[in-house]
Amino acid sequence: MQPLLTVDIEQISISERIQLAEDLWDSILSNPESLVVTESQKQVLDERLEKHQTPPEDSSSWRAVKARLGNP
């Protein structure tokens, strides 16, 4: 596979690499309609959202946690 860049990425500073990553994401986000989400990816996202929105059965209130820690 041919590298896309002619610069050795290890030779640029961390801050320049972070800026490069940000620039790459910005270039992708400038055309969001070109992003394709497959049905499989949608299913995973839906499952994660449902799990996030469902309160865990083994959770405790903040008041109960503080009481267990000895902080009324």
PQR file with spaces between the fields and no chain letter, atoms N, CA, C, O and H, PARSE charges and radii, in Angstrom:
ATOM       1  N    MET     1       0.827   -1.169    0.000 -0.4000 1.5000
ATOM       2  CA   MET     1       0.000    0.000    0.000 -0.0000 2.0000
ATOM       3  C    MET     1       0.884    1.249    0.000  0.5500 1.7000
ATOM       4  O    MET     1       1.810    1.363    0.802 -0.5500 1.4000
ATOM       5  N    GLN     2       0.594    2.162   -0.886 -0.4000 1.5000
ATOM       6  CA   GLN     2       1.357    3.403   -0.992 -0.0000 2.0000
ATOM       7  C    GLN     2       0.897    4.396    0.074  0.5500 1.7000
ATOM       8  O    GLN     2      -0.305    4.565    0.278 -0.5500 1.4000
ATOM       9  H    GLN     2      -0.159    2.069   -1.538  0.4000 1.0000
ATOM      10  N    PRO     3       1.839    5.057    0.759 -0.5600 1.5000
ATOM      11  CA   PRO     3       1.433    6.066    1.734  0.2800 2.0000
ATOM      12  C    PRO     3       0.788    7.265    1.036  0.5500 1.7000
ATOM      13  O    PRO     3       1.192    7.655   -0.059 -0.5500 1.4000
ATOM      14  N    LEU     4      -0.211    7.834    1.687 -0.4000 1.5000
ATOM      15  CA   LEU     4      -0.883    9.001    1.125 -0.0000 2.0000
ATOM      16  C    LEU     4      -0.066   10.275    1.318  0.5500 1.7000
ATOM      17  O    LEU     4      -0.152   11.212    0.524 -0.5500 1.4000
ATOM      18  H    LEU     4      -0.539    7.517    2.577  0.4000 1.0000
ATOM      19  N    LEU     5       0.721   10.291    2.378 -0.4000 1.5000
ATOM      20  CA   LEU     5       1.529   11.468    2.678 -0.0000 2.0000
ATOM      21  C    LEU     5       2.987   11.206    2.334  0.5500 1.7000
ATOM      22  O    LEU     5       3.473   10.080    2.435 -0.5500 1.4000
ATOM      23  H    LEU     5       0.790    9.530    3.023  0.4000 1.0000
ATOM      24  N    THR     6       3.656   12.239    1.939 -0.4000 1.5000
ATOM      25  CA   THR     6       5.074   12.088    1.626 -0.0000 2.0000
ATOM      26  C    THR     6       5.948   12.396    2.833  0.5500 1.7000
ATOM      27  O    THR     6       7.174   12.330    2.749 -0.5500 1.4000
ATOM      28  H    THR     6       3.262   13.154    1.857  0.4000 1.0000
ATOM      29  N    VAL     7       5.326   12.730    3.946 -0.4000 1.5000
ATOM      30  CA   VAL     7       6.076   13.012    5.164 -0.0000 2.0000
ATOM      31  C    VAL     7       5.952   11.826    6.115  0.5500 1.7000
ATOM      32  O    VAL     7       4.890   11.209    6.207 -0.5500 1.4000
ATOM      33  H    VAL     7       4.330   12.784    4.014  0.4000 1.0000
ATOM      34  N    ASP     8       7.021   11.511    6.813 -0.4000 1.5000
ATOM      35  CA   ASP     8       6.987   10.453    7.818 -0.0000 2.0000
ATOM      36  C    ASP     8       6.251   11.005    9.032  0.5500 1.7000
ATOM      37  O    ASP     8       6.723   11.935    9.685 -0.5500 1.4000
ATOM      38  H    ASP     8       7.883   12.012    6.738  0.4000 1.0000
ATOM      39  N    ILE     9       5.120   10.437    9.320 -0.4000 1.5000
ATOM      40  CA   ILE     9       4.266   10.978   10.381 -0.0000 2.0000
ATOM      41  C    ILE     9       4.974   11.001   11.725  0.5500 1.7000
ATOM      42  O    ILE     9       4.666   11.841   12.571 -0.5500 1.4000
ATOM      43  H    ILE     9       4.737    9.681    8.790  0.4000 1.0000
ATOM      44  N    GLU    10       5.904   10.105   11.932 -0.4000 1.5000
ATOM      45  CA   GLU    10       6.659   10.076   13.188 -0.0000 2.0000
ATOM      46  C    GLU    10       7.618   11.267   13.301  0.5500 1.7000
ATOM      47  O    GLU    10       8.134   11.554   14.382 -0.5500 1.4000
ATOM      48  H    GLU    10       6.154    9.422   11.245  0.4000 1.0000
ATOM      49  N    GLN    11       7.849   11.942   12.202 -0.4000 1.5000
ATOM      50  CA   GLN    11       8.790   13.061   12.203 -0.0000 2.0000
ATOM      51  C    GLN    11       8.123   14.405   12.516  0.5500 1.7000
ATOM      52  O    GLN    11       8.815   15.411   12.674 -0.5500 1.4000
ATOM      53  H    GLN    11       7.430   11.709   11.325  0.4000 1.0000
ATOM      54  N    ILE    12       6.807   14.433   12.605 -0.4000 1.5000
ATOM      55  CA   ILE    12       6.149   15.691   12.946 -0.0000 2.0000
ATOM      56  C    ILE    12       5.742   15.652   14.413  0.5500 1.7000
ATOM      57  O    ILE    12       5.554   14.578   14.986 -0.5500 1.4000
ATOM      58  H    ILE    12       6.246   13.616   12.476  0.4000 1.0000
ATOM      59  N    SER    13       5.610   16.808   15.003 -0.4000 1.5000
ATOM      60  CA   SER    13       5.341   16.899   16.434 -0.0000 2.0000
ATOM      61  C    SER    13       3.949   16.363   16.768  0.5500 1.7000
ATOM      62  O    SER    13       3.086   16.230   15.901 -0.5500 1.4000
ATOM      63  H    SER    13       5.763   17.680   14.538  0.4000 1.0000
ATOM      64  N    ILE    14       3.765   16.065   18.033 -0.4000 1.5000
ATOM      65  CA   ILE    14       2.462   15.581   18.510 -0.0000 2.0000
ATOM      66  C    ILE    14       1.384   16.609   18.212  0.5500 1.7000
ATOM      67  O    ILE    14       0.301   16.254   17.747 -0.5500 1.4000
ATOM      68  H    ILE    14       4.467   16.173   18.738  0.4000 1.0000
ATOM      69  N    SER    15       1.667   17.882   18.475 -0.4000 1.5000
ATOM      70  CA   SER    15       0.652   18.914   18.235 -0.0000 2.0000
ATOM      71  C    SER    15       0.303   19.004   16.753  0.5500 1.7000
ATOM      72  O    SER    15      -0.853   19.254   16.411 -0.5500 1.4000
ATOM      73  H    SER    15       2.547   18.171   18.853  0.4000 1.0000
ATOM      74  N    GLU    16       1.268   18.808   15.876 -0.4000 1.5000
ATOM      75  CA   GLU    16       0.986   18.819   14.444 -0.0000 2.0000
ATOM      76  C    GLU    16       0.157   17.595   14.036  0.5500 1.7000
ATOM      77  O    GLU    16      -0.707   17.692   13.164 -0.5500 1.4000
ATOM      78  H    GLU    16       2.207   18.604   16.154  0.4000 1.0000
ATOM      79  N    ARG    17       0.422   16.438   14.671 -0.4000 1.5000
ATOM      80  CA   ARG    17      -0.366   15.243   14.375 -0.0000 2.0000
ATOM      81  C    ARG    17      -1.805   15.411   14.848  0.5500 1.7000
ATOM      82  O    ARG    17      -2.742   14.991   14.170 -0.5500 1.4000
ATOM      83  H    ARG    17       1.123   16.360   15.379  0.4000 1.0000
ATOM      84  N    ILE    18      -1.974   16.027   16.018 -0.4000 1.5000
ATOM      85  CA   ILE    18      -3.326   16.283   16.522 -0.0000 2.0000
ATOM      86  C    ILE    18      -4.051   17.224   15.568  0.5500 1.7000
ATOM      87  O    ILE    18      -5.218   17.004   15.245 -0.5500 1.4000
ATOM      88  H    ILE    18      -1.213   16.368   16.569  0.4000 1.0000
ATOM      89  N    GLN    19      -3.366   18.271   15.117 -0.4000 1.5000
ATOM      90  CA   GLN    19      -3.979   19.205   14.173 -0.0000 2.0000
ATOM      91  C    GLN    19      -4.340   18.497   12.870  0.5500 1.7000
ATOM      92  O    GLN    19      -5.393   18.760   12.290 -0.5500 1.4000
ATOM      93  H    GLN    19      -2.418   18.450   15.379  0.4000 1.0000
ATOM      94  N    LEU    20      -3.477   17.609   12.414 -0.4000 1.5000
ATOM      95  CA   LEU    20      -3.754   16.841   11.200 -0.0000 2.0000
ATOM      96  C    LEU    20      -5.012   15.988   11.380  0.5500 1.7000
ATOM      97  O    LEU    20      -5.861   15.932   10.490 -0.5500 1.4000
ATOM      98  H    LEU    20      -2.622   17.395   12.886  0.4000 1.0000
ATOM      99  N    ALA    21      -5.128   15.329   12.530 -0.4000 1.5000
ATOM     100  CA   ALA    21      -6.319   14.510   12.799 -0.0000 2.0000
ATOM     101  C    ALA    21      -7.572   15.379   12.818  0.5500 1.7000
ATOM     102  O    ALA    21      -8.602   15.001   12.260 -0.5500 1.4000
ATOM     103  H    ALA    21      -4.439   15.374   13.253  0.4000 1.0000
ATOM     104  N    GLU    22      -7.487   16.540   13.458 -0.4000 1.5000
ATOM     105  CA   GLU    22      -8.632   17.455   13.492 -0.0000 2.0000
ATOM     106  C    GLU    22      -9.001   17.913   12.083  0.5500 1.7000
ATOM     107  O    GLU    22     -10.179   17.971   11.730 -0.5500 1.4000
ATOM     108  H    GLU    22      -6.650   16.848   13.911  0.4000 1.0000
ATOM     109  N    ASP    23      -8.003   18.233   11.293 -0.4000 1.5000
ATOM     110  CA   ASP    23      -8.256   18.669    9.921 -0.0000 2.0000
ATOM     111  C    ASP    23      -8.911   17.565    9.092  0.5500 1.7000
ATOM     112  O    ASP    23      -9.801   17.833    8.284 -0.5500 1.4000
ATOM     113  H    ASP    23      -7.046   18.186   11.580  0.4000 1.0000
ATOM     114  N    LEU    24      -8.465   16.322    9.298 -0.4000 1.5000
ATOM     115  CA   LEU    24      -9.072   15.189    8.587 -0.0000 2.0000
ATOM     116  C    LEU    24     -10.541   15.046    8.973  0.5500 1.7000
ATOM     117  O    LEU    24     -11.396   14.891    8.101 -0.5500 1.4000
ATOM     118  H    LEU    24      -7.743   16.105    9.955  0.4000 1.0000
ATOM     119  N    TRP    25     -10.847   15.097   10.288 -0.4000 1.5000
ATOM     120  CA   TRP    25     -12.242   14.984   10.723 -0.0000 2.0000
ATOM     121  C    TRP    25     -13.074   16.133   10.185  0.5500 1.7000
ATOM     122  O    TRP    25     -14.203   15.932    9.737 -0.5500 1.4000
ATOM     123  H    TRP    25     -10.153   15.222   10.997  0.4000 1.0000
ATOM     124  N    ASP    26     -12.517   17.349   10.228 -0.4000 1.5000
ATOM     125  CA   ASP    26     -13.256   18.504    9.698 -0.0000 2.0000
ATOM     126  C    ASP    26     -13.575   18.325    8.223  0.5500 1.7000
ATOM     127  O    ASP    26     -14.655   18.698    7.766 -0.5500 1.4000
ATOM     128  H    ASP    26     -11.600   17.513   10.592  0.4000 1.0000
ATOM     129  N    SER    27     -12.632   17.752    7.475 -0.4000 1.5000
ATOM     130  CA   SER    27     -12.868   17.558    6.043 -0.0000 2.0000
ATOM     131  C    SER    27     -13.970   16.527    5.801  0.5500 1.7000
ATOM     132  O    SER    27     -14.716   16.629    4.827 -0.5500 1.4000
ATOM     133  H    SER    27     -11.755   17.449    7.846  0.4000 1.0000
ATOM     134  N    ILE    28     -14.071   15.545    6.680 -0.4000 1.5000
ATOM     135  CA   ILE    28     -15.135   14.545    6.564 -0.0000 2.0000
ATOM     136  C    ILE    28     -16.477   15.160    6.936  0.5500 1.7000
ATOM     137  O    ILE    28     -17.478   14.944    6.254 -0.5500 1.4000
ATOM     138  H    ILE    28     -13.465   15.463    7.471  0.4000 1.0000
ATOM     139  N    LEU    29     -16.490   15.919    8.011 -0.4000 1.5000
ATOM     140  CA   LEU    29     -17.731   16.523    8.500 -0.0000 2.0000
ATOM     141  C    LEU    29     -18.254   17.632    7.600  0.5500 1.7000
ATOM     142  O    LEU    29     -19.424   18.003    7.694 -0.5500 1.4000
ATOM     143  H    LEU    29     -15.676   16.095    8.566  0.4000 1.0000
ATOM     144  N    SER    30     -17.413   18.159    6.740 -0.4000 1.5000
ATOM     145  CA   SER    30     -17.871   19.218    5.839 -0.0000 2.0000
ATOM     146  C    SER    30     -18.831   18.675    4.783  0.5500 1.7000
ATOM     147  O    SER    30     -19.506   19.445    4.099 -0.5500 1.4000
ATOM     148  H    SER    30     -16.462   17.858    6.664  0.4000 1.0000
ATOM     149  N    ASN    31     -18.893   17.354    4.650 -0.4000 1.5000
ATOM     150  CA   ASN    31     -19.771   16.727    3.678 -0.0000 2.0000
ATOM     151  C    ASN    31     -20.462   15.520    4.334  0.5500 1.7000
ATOM     152  O    ASN    31     -20.236   14.384    3.917 -0.5500 1.4000
ATOM     153  H    ASN    31     -18.345   16.729    5.205  0.4000 1.0000
ATOM     154  N    PRO    32     -21.313   15.758    5.371 -0.5600 1.5000
ATOM     155  CA   PRO    32     -21.873   14.636    6.129  0.2800 2.0000
ATOM     156  C    PRO    32     -22.785   13.723    5.329  0.5500 1.7000
ATOM     157  O    PRO    32     -22.942   12.553    5.678 -0.5500 1.4000
ATOM     158  N    GLU    33     -23.385   14.232    4.270 -0.4000 1.5000
ATOM     159  CA   GLU    33     -24.279   13.375    3.486 -0.0000 2.0000
ATOM     160  C    GLU    33     -23.525   12.261    2.759  0.5500 1.7000
ATOM     161  O    GLU    33     -24.137   11.310    2.272 -0.5500 1.4000
ATOM     162  H    GLU    33     -23.258   15.182    3.988  0.4000 1.0000
ATOM     163  N    SER    34     -22.217   12.376    2.685 -0.4000 1.5000
ATOM     164  CA   SER    34     -21.443   11.326    2.032 -0.0000 2.0000
ATOM     165  C    SER    34     -21.139   10.162    2.987  0.5500 1.7000
ATOM     166  O    SER    34     -20.659    9.112    2.559 -0.5500 1.4000
ATOM     167  H    SER    34     -21.720   13.149    3.081  0.4000 1.0000
ATOM     168  N    LEU    35     -21.420   10.353    4.272 -0.4000 1.5000
ATOM     169  CA   LEU    35     -21.199    9.273    5.230 -0.0000 2.0000
ATOM     170  C    LEU    35     -22.349    8.283    5.144  0.5500 1.7000
ATOM     171  O    LEU    35     -23.517    8.669    5.190 -0.5500 1.4000
ATOM     172  H    LEU    35     -21.810   11.205    4.620  0.4000 1.0000
ATOM     173  N    VAL    36     -22.020    7.033    5.021 -0.4000 1.5000
ATOM     174  CA   VAL    36     -23.025    5.992    4.898 -0.0000 2.0000
ATOM     175  C    VAL    36     -22.961    5.119    6.150  0.5500 1.7000
ATOM     176  O    VAL    36     -21.901    4.603    6.507 -0.5500 1.4000
ATOM     177  H    VAL    36     -21.072    6.719    4.984  0.4000 1.0000
ATOM     178  N    VAL    37     -24.104    4.961    6.809 -0.4000 1.5000
ATOM     179  CA   VAL    37     -24.195    4.093    7.970 -0.0000 2.0000
ATOM     180  C    VAL    37     -24.972    2.855    7.537  0.5500 1.7000
ATOM     181  O    VAL    37     -26.104    2.941    7.063 -0.5500 1.4000
ATOM     182  H    VAL    37     -24.965    5.380    6.519  0.4000 1.0000
ATOM     183  N    THR    38     -24.337    1.711    7.711 -0.4000 1.5000
ATOM     184  CA   THR    38     -24.978    0.463    7.294 -0.0000 2.0000
ATOM     185  C    THR    38     -26.076    0.076    8.275  0.5500 1.7000
ATOM     186  O    THR    38     -26.134    0.601    9.387 -0.5500 1.4000
ATOM     187  H    THR    38     -23.417    1.641    8.096  0.4000 1.0000
ATOM     188  N    GLU    39     -26.942   -0.840    7.867 -0.4000 1.5000
ATOM     189  CA   GLU    39     -28.006   -1.327    8.744 -0.0000 2.0000
ATOM     190  C    GLU    39     -27.413   -1.983    9.986  0.5500 1.7000
ATOM     191  O    GLU    39     -27.948   -1.839   11.086 -0.5500 1.4000
ATOM     192  H    GLU    39     -26.895   -1.267    6.964  0.4000 1.0000
ATOM     193  N    SER    40     -26.321   -2.694    9.809 -0.4000 1.5000
ATOM     194  CA   SER    40     -25.658   -3.340   10.934 -0.0000 2.0000
ATOM     195  C    SER    40     -25.153   -2.298   11.935  0.5500 1.7000
ATOM     196  O    SER    40     -25.301   -2.478   13.144 -0.5500 1.4000
ATOM     197  H    SER    40     -25.887   -2.811    8.916  0.4000 1.0000
ATOM     198  N    GLN    41     -24.565   -1.220   11.443 -0.4000 1.5000
ATOM     199  CA   GLN    41     -24.092   -0.150   12.315 -0.0000 2.0000
ATOM     200  C    GLN    41     -25.259    0.539   13.013  0.5500 1.7000
ATOM     201  O    GLN    41     -25.163    0.872   14.194 -0.5500 1.4000
ATOM     202  H    GLN    41     -24.445   -1.074   10.461  0.4000 1.0000
ATOM     203  N    LYS    42     -26.354    0.753   12.297 -0.4000 1.5000
ATOM     204  CA   LYS    42     -27.542    1.353   12.906 -0.0000 2.0000
ATOM     205  C    LYS    42     -28.071    0.482   14.030  0.5500 1.7000
ATOM     206  O    LYS    42     -28.475    0.991   15.075 -0.5500 1.4000
ATOM     207  H    LYS    42     -26.432    0.482   11.338  0.4000 1.0000
ATOM     208  N    GLN    43     -28.071   -0.822   13.822 -0.4000 1.5000
ATOM     209  CA   GLN    43     -28.552   -1.748   14.839 -0.0000 2.0000
ATOM     210  C    GLN    43     -27.688   -1.655   16.094  0.5500 1.7000
ATOM     211  O    GLN    43     -28.208   -1.604   17.208 -0.5500 1.4000
ATOM     212  H    GLN    43     -27.742   -1.235   12.972  0.4000 1.0000
ATOM     213  N    VAL    44     -26.375   -1.634   15.911 -0.4000 1.5000
ATOM     214  CA   VAL    44     -25.465   -1.521   17.059 -0.0000 2.0000
ATOM     215  C    VAL    44     -25.711   -0.206   17.793  0.5500 1.7000
ATOM     216  O    VAL    44     -25.764   -0.184   19.022 -0.5500 1.4000
ATOM     217  H    VAL    44     -25.953   -1.675   15.005  0.4000 1.0000
ATOM     218  N    LEU    45     -25.861    0.882   17.053 -0.4000 1.5000
ATOM     219  CA   LEU    45     -26.117    2.177   17.675 -0.0000 2.0000
ATOM     220  C    LEU    45     -27.434    2.179   18.435  0.5500 1.7000
ATOM     221  O    LEU    45     -27.508    2.708   19.545 -0.5500 1.4000
ATOM     222  H    LEU    45     -25.818    0.864   16.054  0.4000 1.0000
ATOM     223  N    ASP    46     -28.466    1.597   17.852 -0.4000 1.5000
ATOM     224  CA   ASP    46     -29.762    1.516   18.524 -0.0000 2.0000
ATOM     225  C    ASP    46     -29.664    0.708   19.818  0.5500 1.7000
ATOM     226  O    ASP    46     -30.238    1.090   20.838 -0.5500 1.4000
ATOM     227  H    ASP    46     -28.406    1.167   16.951  0.4000 1.0000
ATOM     228  N    GLU    47     -28.938   -0.406   19.771 -0.4000 1.5000
ATOM     229  CA   GLU    47     -28.768   -1.238   20.963 -0.0000 2.0000
ATOM     230  C    GLU    47     -28.019   -0.480   22.051  0.5500 1.7000
ATOM     231  O    GLU    47     -28.386   -0.553   23.224 -0.5500 1.4000
ATOM     232  H    GLU    47     -28.472   -0.716   18.943  0.4000 1.0000
ATOM     233  N    ARG    48     -26.976    0.243   21.670 -0.4000 1.5000
ATOM     234  CA   ARG    48     -26.201    1.011   22.645 -0.0000 2.0000
ATOM     235  C    ARG    48     -27.037    2.136   23.243  0.5500 1.7000
ATOM     236  O    ARG    48     -26.955    2.399   24.442 -0.5500 1.4000
ATOM     237  H    ARG    48     -26.678    0.301   20.718  0.4000 1.0000
ATOM     238  N    LEU    49     -27.836    2.796   22.422 -0.4000 1.5000
ATOM     239  CA   LEU    49     -28.701    3.869   22.915 -0.0000 2.0000
ATOM     240  C    LEU    49     -29.725    3.322   23.895  0.5500 1.7000
ATOM     241  O    LEU    49     -29.962    3.921   24.944 -0.5500 1.4000
ATOM     242  H    LEU    49     -27.904    2.582   21.448  0.4000 1.0000
ATOM     243  N    GLU    50     -30.332    2.193   23.563 -0.4000 1.5000
ATOM     244  CA   GLU    50     -31.317    1.582   24.453 -0.0000 2.0000
ATOM     245  C    GLU    50     -30.682    1.200   25.783  0.5500 1.7000
ATOM     246  O    GLU    50     -31.266    1.425   26.843 -0.5500 1.4000
ATOM     247  H    GLU    50     -30.140    1.707   22.711  0.4000 1.0000
ATOM     248  N    LYS    51     -29.486    0.623   25.726 -0.4000 1.5000
ATOM     249  CA   LYS    51     -28.778    0.245   26.953 -0.0000 2.0000
ATOM     250  C    LYS    51     -28.444    1.476   27.782  0.5500 1.7000
ATOM     251  O    LYS    51     -28.544    1.452   29.009 -0.5500 1.4000
ATOM     252  H    LYS    51     -29.011    0.440   24.865  0.4000 1.0000
ATOM     253  N    HIS    52     -28.050    2.542   27.117 -0.4000 1.5000
ATOM     254  CA   HIS    52     -27.706    3.790   27.807 -0.0000 2.0000
ATOM     255  C    HIS    52     -28.936    4.384   28.501  0.5500 1.7000
ATOM     256  O    HIS    52     -28.828    4.920   29.604 -0.5500 1.4000
ATOM     257  H    HIS    52     -27.969    2.561   26.121  0.4000 1.0000
ATOM     258  N    GLN    53     -30.086    4.290   27.865 -0.4000 1.5000
ATOM     259  CA   GLN    53     -31.294    4.908   28.384 -0.0000 2.0000
ATOM     260  C    GLN    53     -31.996    4.054   29.439  0.5500 1.7000
ATOM     261  O    GLN    53     -32.896    4.542   30.121 -0.5500 1.4000
ATOM     262  H    GLN    53     -30.173    3.855   26.968  0.4000 1.0000
ATOM     263  N    THR    54     -31.601    2.790   29.584 -0.4000 1.5000
ATOM     264  CA   THR    54     -32.204    1.894   30.555 -0.0000 2.0000
ATOM     265  C    THR    54     -31.429    1.978   31.862  0.5500 1.7000
ATOM     266  O    THR    54     -30.236    1.676   31.898 -0.5500 1.4000
ATOM     267  H    THR    54     -30.869    2.393   29.029  0.4000 1.0000
ATOM     268  N    PRO    55     -32.101    2.387   32.939 -0.5600 1.5000
ATOM     269  CA   PRO    55     -31.380    2.489   34.218  0.2800 2.0000
ATOM     270  C    PRO    55     -30.933    1.103   34.692  0.5500 1.7000
ATOM     271  O    PRO    55     -31.700    0.143   34.612 -0.5500 1.4000
ATOM     272  N    PRO    56     -29.719    0.998   35.174 -0.5600 1.5000
ATOM     273  CA   PRO    56     -29.239   -0.303   35.652  0.2800 2.0000
ATOM     274  C    PRO    56     -29.987   -0.719   36.916  0.5500 1.7000
ATOM     275  O    PRO    56     -30.319    0.112   37.761 -0.5500 1.4000
ATOM     276  N    GLU    57     -30.244   -2.010   37.025 -0.4000 1.5000
ATOM     277  CA   GLU    57     -30.976   -2.537   38.176 -0.0000 2.0000
ATOM     278  C    GLU    57     -30.137   -2.498   39.448  0.5500 1.7000
ATOM     279  O    GLU    57     -30.681   -2.421   40.550 -0.5500 1.4000
ATOM     280  H    GLU    57     -29.975   -2.685   36.339  0.4000 1.0000
ATOM     281  N    ASP    58     -28.834   -2.549   39.301 -0.4000 1.5000
ATOM     282  CA   ASP    58     -27.970   -2.609   40.476 -0.0000 2.0000
ATOM     283  C    ASP    58     -27.397   -1.240   40.854  0.5500 1.7000
ATOM     284  O    ASP    58     -26.355   -1.157   41.505 -0.5500 1.4000
ATOM     285  H    ASP    58     -28.393   -2.612   38.406  0.4000 1.0000
ATOM     286  N    SER    59     -28.070   -0.188   40.451 -0.4000 1.5000
ATOM     287  CA   SER    59     -27.566    1.151   40.765 -0.0000 2.0000
ATOM     288  C    SER    59     -28.052    1.598   42.135  0.5500 1.7000
ATOM     289  O    SER    59     -29.019    1.066   42.679 -0.5500 1.4000
ATOM     290  H    SER    59     -28.916   -0.255   39.922  0.4000 1.0000
ATOM     291  N    SER    60     -27.357    2.586   42.673 -0.4000 1.5000
ATOM     292  CA   SER    60     -27.712    3.162   43.965 -0.0000 2.0000
ATOM     293  C    SER    60     -27.880    4.661   43.808  0.5500 1.7000
ATOM     294  O    SER    60     -27.267    5.281   42.939 -0.5500 1.4000
ATOM     295  H    SER    60     -26.572    3.019   42.231  0.4000 1.0000
ATOM     296  N    SER    61     -28.711    5.229   44.650 -0.4000 1.5000
ATOM     297  CA   SER    61     -28.862    6.680   44.635 -0.0000 2.0000
ATOM     298  C    SER    61     -27.594    7.321   45.204  0.5500 1.7000
ATOM     299  O    SER    61     -26.815    6.667   45.898 -0.5500 1.4000
ATOM     300  H    SER    61     -29.209    4.725   45.356  0.4000 1.0000
ATOM     301  N    TRP    62     -27.403    8.587   44.907 -0.4000 1.5000
ATOM     302  CA   TRP    62     -26.244    9.312   45.415 -0.0000 2.0000
ATOM     303  C    TRP    62     -26.296    9.348   46.944  0.5500 1.7000
ATOM     304  O    TRP    62     -25.265    9.233   47.606 -0.5500 1.4000
ATOM     305  H    TRP    62     -28.036    9.117   44.344  0.4000 1.0000
ATOM     306  N    ARG    63     -27.494    9.507   47.500 -0.4000 1.5000
ATOM     307  CA   ARG    63     -27.656    9.536   48.957 -0.0000 2.0000
ATOM     308  C    ARG    63     -27.197    8.212   49.568  0.5500 1.7000
ATOM     309  O    ARG    63     -26.510    8.217   50.590 -0.5500 1.4000
ATOM     310  H    ARG    63     -28.332    9.601   46.962  0.4000 1.0000
ATOM     311  N    ALA    64     -27.560    7.082   48.965 -0.4000 1.5000
ATOM     312  CA   ALA    64     -27.165    5.771   49.479 -0.0000 2.0000
ATOM     313  C    ALA    64     -25.661    5.562   49.366  0.5500 1.7000
ATOM     314  O    ALA    64     -25.053    4.979   50.263 -0.5500 1.4000
ATOM     315  H    ALA    64     -28.117    7.078   48.135  0.4000 1.0000
ATOM     316  N    VAL    65     -25.069    6.015   48.308 -0.4000 1.5000
ATOM     317  CA   VAL    65     -23.613    5.879   48.146 -0.0000 2.0000
ATOM     318  C    VAL    65     -22.898    6.681   49.222  0.5500 1.7000
ATOM     319  O    VAL    65     -21.972    6.181   49.862 -0.5500 1.4000
ATOM     320  H    VAL    65     -25.564    6.488   47.579  0.4000 1.0000
ATOM     321  N    LYS    66     -23.322    7.916   49.422 -0.4000 1.5000
ATOM     322  CA   LYS    66     -22.708    8.758   50.450 -0.0000 2.0000
ATOM     323  C    LYS    66     -22.856    8.131   51.832  0.5500 1.7000
ATOM     324  O    LYS    66     -21.925    8.178   52.637 -0.5500 1.4000
ATOM     325  H    LYS    66     -24.074    8.322   48.902  0.4000 1.0000
ATOM     326  N    ALA    67     -24.011    7.549   52.110 -0.4000 1.5000
ATOM     327  CA   ALA    67     -24.228    6.911   53.415 -0.0000 2.0000
ATOM     328  C    ALA    67     -23.279    5.732   53.593  0.5500 1.7000
ATOM     329  O    ALA    67     -22.720    5.552   54.675 -0.5500 1.4000
ATOM     330  H    ALA    67     -24.767    7.511   51.457  0.4000 1.0000
ATOM     331  N    ARG    68     -23.086    4.925   52.548 -0.4000 1.5000
ATOM     332  CA   ARG    68     -22.149    3.785   52.625 -0.0000 2.0000
ATOM     333  C    ARG    68     -20.718    4.255   52.863  0.5500 1.7000
ATOM     334  O    ARG    68     -19.923    3.565   53.502 -0.5500 1.4000
ATOM     335  H    ARG    68     -23.540    5.071   51.669  0.4000 1.0000
ATOM     336  N    LEU    69     -20.403    5.432   52.341 -0.4000 1.5000
ATOM     337  CA   LEU    69     -19.052    5.972   52.497 -0.0000 2.0000
ATOM     338  C    LEU    69     -18.877    6.709   53.822  0.5500 1.7000
ATOM     339  O    LEU    69     -17.782    7.166   54.150 -0.5500 1.4000
ATOM     340  H    LEU    69     -21.048    5.992   51.822  0.4000 1.0000
ATOM     341  N    GLY    70     -19.965    6.818   54.577 -0.4000 1.5000
ATOM     342  CA   GLY    70     -19.888    7.508   55.867 -0.0000 2.0000
ATOM     343  C    GLY    70     -20.028    9.011   55.744  0.5500 1.7000
ATOM     344  O    GLY    70     -19.668    9.735   56.672 -0.5500 1.4000
ATOM     345  H    GLY    70     -20.855    6.447   54.311  0.4000 1.0000
ATOM     346  N    ASN    71     -20.543    9.505   54.616 -0.4000 1.5000
ATOM     347  CA   ASN    71     -20.766   10.935   54.408 -0.0000 2.0000
ATOM     348  C    ASN    71     -22.262   11.191   54.276  0.5500 1.7000
ATOM     349  O    ASN    71     -22.836   11.025   53.200 -0.5500 1.4000
ATOM     350  H    ASN    71     -20.835    8.917   53.862  0.4000 1.0000
ATOM     351  N    PRO    72     -22.889   11.597   55.379 -0.5600 1.5000
ATOM     352  CA   PRO    72     -24.355   11.778   55.321  0.2800 2.0000
ATOM     353  C    PRO    72     -24.793   12.866   54.391  0.5500 1.7000
ATOM     354  O    PRO    72     -25.990   13.116   54.254 -0.5500 1.4000
